[in-house]
Amino acid sequence: MKKMYLVLAVMGAGLVLLANTTRLSHGKYGFIVGTPEIKSISALTFGPDGVLFIGDSKSATVFAMDTKDAGNTQVPAVEIKNIDQKIAALLGTEAQNITIQDIAVNPVSKSVYCAVQHSDGTPVLFKIDGEKIQAVSTKNVPFSSLILNNVPAEDAKDKRGNSVRVSAISDIGFADGKLLVSGLSGQDFNSTFRSIPFPFTDKQDQASLEIYHAAHGKYETLAPIRTFTTAEIGGKKYLVASYTCTPLVLFPMDELKAGTHVKGRTVAEMGSGNSPIDMVTMKKGNESFLMMANSARPVFKVKFKSIETYQGSLTTPVEESFATAGVDFVSLPVTNVIQMDRLDDTRMVLLQRRSNGSLDLWISSERYL
């Protein structure tokens, strides 16, 4: 098992050297073949044809990598108990020495991709098919990349002394031919949202964001979106975003243009003392749902119909600590979910810390909608 980790470590250590041996034969989506210099994996999402996007806050870069995993296979029966122990064993270490940073389901093959960071800082990518877990090589793969503009300095700290650079990329998504990136800019209006056309060129549209945070009783521009999705509500496309402590905010997609400052409409406060982790859009029959995993709350379910019919905007404080306001939502009997993604219209893949301490990967059923 240690041999596997050594292979991966050598693979990471050799990134700079191998980057110099990249073959400049441009292929589909402008990809070149080589070894992307990935320093961290902050977020994952899939685009077309099995293209995996990787957000790397440390290098302030987004990568697009051809996984060559675009076969339309059967949905795997995922149910892996103690997955952190199994991944750690593949790396020749203990579970307490790794962190699972994100998961993303390939919408074509339905394989689950898992970003892991070792305590020594080494990022590693795994692919999960059923109960099979295997490392994904990033050596000599078709890829492209784009360095983000206007990001926090590598040594920037917030007032609590925490790194600001780690939030250069807080979440990524793909919609309408664009990679969508939330995070911090390091500028006066720190909270930012980028729309990046794919295939990558030099173009990256950047808008600054402002919201009313009812739990804090003030307008804010400094905190990043923690998780987001896109949805059509009342015939108009919106970015649906959530922040720490836990406002739910709508931004019209057609207003998120380069150089603009956009005020969102806060439609719910879902309880302070909590940070949203992941957000997906699900569908059952003619009804669509927003599902959101949280750090200190259960998984929330919100009907998009409820968001559509809520015409208000929260602009006054929520006086009671931990209280909620705005759009109604349901708390599901599913707690301690630390990662979540959409498998298909009615099922989600969840990474959950069970009450017995086991970290399990499992698939939800239609009954949760």
CORPE-V92113 format. One record per helix or strand. SS is the DSSP state (h for helix, s for strand). FROM is the first residue (numbers start at 0). TO is the last residue. If there is no record, write none. Layout:
{{SS/FROM/TO} {SS/FROM/TO}}
//
This chain:
{{h/1/12} {h/14/18} {s/22/22} {h/27/29} {s/31/33} {s/42/45} {h/47/49} {s/50/55} {s/60/65} {s/78/79} {h/82/89} {h/94/96} {s/97/104} {s/111/117} {s/122/128} {s/131/134} {s/140/146} {s/156/156} {s/162/162} {h/164/166} {s/170/174} {s/177/183} {s/190/196} {s/204/212} {s/217/219} {s/226/232} {s/235/241} {s/246/251} {h/252/254} {s/260/262} {s/264/268} {s/275/283} {s/286/293} {s/299/302} {h/303/308} {s/324/325} {s/329/330} {s/336/341} {s/347/352} {s/358/362} {h/365/367}}
//
